[in-house]
Amino acid sequence: MLAVVGLTGAACGGGGDSKPREGTPAATGVAPGCDVVPLDVASKSLKLELTGPVEQKRTSGTTCVFARPAGGASATETVYFNANESKESFAIIREGYEKNNVKANKIKGWGDEAYAVRIRLFVDTNTFSVRKGRIGVTITSVAEFPEVRTLMKEVLKRVS
């Protein structure tokens, strides 16, 4: 059974839409490695015991996968960095959700644009995506949305 739960969009200070600092991923459009999402920051922010990250390079960026220790829940926590993100490319996934009747809630006050989605399949999963300059960051997690926001705030400090 698939259930979609809406999220409300309070800003809570997420990096604003100011111009990215020179040389940062947000300014250059180059996806960073997982060193910008250290294990201790991810675990503390999401309030989950995690291992990793395992870094996976993609043509369009980098994926950082955090897992639970053996015997823990099987869901992974993932941070995606999309290189050379534009307004048009950022809209593709959001529009895909909406074409499949999944409400993507626009979130103000985070980067140049942001949205959040909560999907329930076997467990509730929160997705929070932010475009800041030329970099896109998406976090997918079973953690509650306030914790996902905390991690996003930490990540945006490091990429913009």
C-alpha angles and dihedrals in degrees: 000000000000119000125178119209120195123233127210119228116232111166101217093178109296108168101294124225098282120137113280118249115261114268096019122122089253090058099039100036091228113136112236126227125252091269086091088063105050118191093246092053093048094046094046095044096047093037090229133123104243143171127211145350102231108195120218119185116215130185088250098041146298133314121204113197123196120190135193119253118265111292093026129109115302099229117106128219111226137192116194123195115197116199124221092010115185133184089260097048092045090055095056097079094038090052090047090057091050093047086057093050094257112136113231106199115213112230120206126212097035117108118302092318137348143179139186133210131188117198128181117204109137093334133013110268124192122205121191119183127186131180112205114177107309098341129083121205122192124181120193117188146148087226117107117271096254089058092047088052089052091054092046090053090053093047094048090053088059100044103040 
